């Protein structure tokens, strides 16, 4: 899980123990790889990458309803954002539209044995912004993303938790469920303001 514990591993250790790093990621513990003392890549499970792709799809559906949860100052204001009481400014929406979402890019696929042979060049390619999927024994076993993308998703995990607690699971919701959720919150906010007025 993106919001869970994060392990670290130097590049030379990953080269020798790629299977161990993959096992950590598969168990829900992302692994941050360091090259020359700097964070270079984060390894997550393929299921976690798919989960975030689904969450991004749900966020896109919310954008279609003029709801931009990523722009909320804090989760405390998300209710007002979804209910339509707080509106984003056009400049912030344009900036959000230009924000890179690496998790949605088409990943390059490498075999697990390539990690031992050319890890430095793989980390350079990941650093250039392209996710990389690791393939072994007939299945995908890991996905490398940049540390910047990891921290972007980690920040978004608070938004995901808010929606889950409010009754909408962004990782599994379809467009109809999202539209219904927003409609209910907006109707509730409208009824509350009419009762107060």
N, C-alpha and C positions, 0 to 999 in steps of 0.2 A: 504494500500500500504506500502511496506517495506520502501520506501524512504520518506514516509509522516511523519506526527507528531507522536510521540511516547508518550503514556500515561504510567504512573507508578501506581502500585497498590501493597500494602503490602499483604502478604499471608493471614492474618486474614480477610482482606476486601474481597479478592477473595473468600474465603470460604463462606462468607455471601452474596456476591453480584456477583456470577458467571454469572448470566444472564446479568448483566450490563457490565461486561468485554466482554462477547460474543457479546453484541450489539455494543460496541466500535469497536471490531475487524471486525464485519460484515460491519460497516460503513467505513472501510478502515483505522482505527486507531489501530495499534498494541498496545498491553498492556504488559509491562514488569512487571513481578511479582518479588517482593523482599521477600527473606526469611532471617531473622536475619540481615537485612541491606545490603545484597548482591543480585545482580541480579541472579535469579534462573531459569526463563523460560520466553518465550515471546509467547503470544497468538496472532495468526493471523487467518484470515478467511480461510475456506477450499478452496475457489476460489483462494485466493492468493497463497496458497500452490500448487494448481494445475497449476497456472500460472508459478511458479518457476520451477516446474517439467518439463513443456514444454520448458522453457528457457534453462534448463540444457540439454535437448535433443538437442536443437539447437546448444548449445556450443559443444556437442559431435560431431555433424555433422561438425562443423567448424574444430574441431581437426582432423577429417578424411581428411580434405583438407589442413592439416598442418598449420592451423591458430589457435593461442592460445591467444585470446584477454585478458584472465585473467592475462597473463604475461606482458602485456604492462605496461610501467612505468606510463603512464598517458593516458587519452583519446586523448590527442593531438597527440600521436604516433600511434593510432589505424589504421588510414588510411594506414600508411606504413606497419603495421603488416599484415593487410588484403591483401594489394597489393603484399606482398611477398618481400618488400624491407628491412624489418627487420625480421631476423630469430631468433627464440628462441634457446637457447643452450640446449643441451640434458639433462643436470643436472636439469635445471628448469622444463623441460617437465616431467621428472621422478618424481620430487617433486610434481608437479601439479597432476599427476596420483595418488599419494598416499594421496592427500588431502581428508579429509572426507567431504562428501556431505550429511549431515543428512536429507535434504529435500527429498532425494531419497529413504531413508530407509522405510521399511514397518512399518507404525505406529501401535502402540498399540491403541486399542479403549476402551474408558471408557464412562460410562453414566454420565450425568451431575450431578446426585445425588452423585456419588462417590467423587466429589470434596469436598463436605461437610464432608464426612466420613473419607477420608484418603488423604487429600491434601499433607501432608508432604511426604508421601511415593511416591506419584505421582511425586512431584517435584524432589525427589531423583532419580527416574527412568529417568526422562527427563534429569537431570544433567549427567546421565551416557551415554547420547547420543542417546536415542531412542525417536523419535517424538511420540506424543500422540494425537489422534483425539478424540474430544468430540462429543458424540452422544446424541441427544435429540429429542423426538417427531417424530421419524422416519427419521431423517436426520442428517448429519454431520453439526455441528455448529461452530467448532473451531479446531485449531491445535496448540499444544504447541511445540515449538522448543527451543533449548538452546540459550542463549544470543550470544554465539560465532557464531552460525549458522545465527542468525539474522544479526549480523554485517558483516558476510561474504556476505550475500545476499545484504545487504545495499551497500557495496562496489561495488558489481557487478551491482547494479542498474545504475551506471554511464556508464558502458559498454553497458547496455541495451538501455539507452537513446541515446548514440552515434549511435548505429545501427539503432534505430528508426528514428533518424534525417537523417541518411544516406540513408534511404529507405528500411530497413529490420526490420520487427517486429519479434524479436526472440521468443516471446510467441506464435505466430501463424504460423510461416514459416515452410514449409516442406523442406525435404532434397533437392528437385529439385530447389526450390526458393533460398535456401542458396548457392548451387553450382553456380547458375546463377549470384547471387550477387557478389560472390568472383571472378568469371570469368570476369565479367564486370569491376570490380575494377582493376584486374590484367592486363586486356587488355588496360584499360585507362592509367595505370602506364607505361606499355610497350610502348604505342604510344607516351606518353609525353617524355619518355627518348630518344626515337628514334628521335623525333622532335628537342630535345635539342642537340642531338649528331650530 
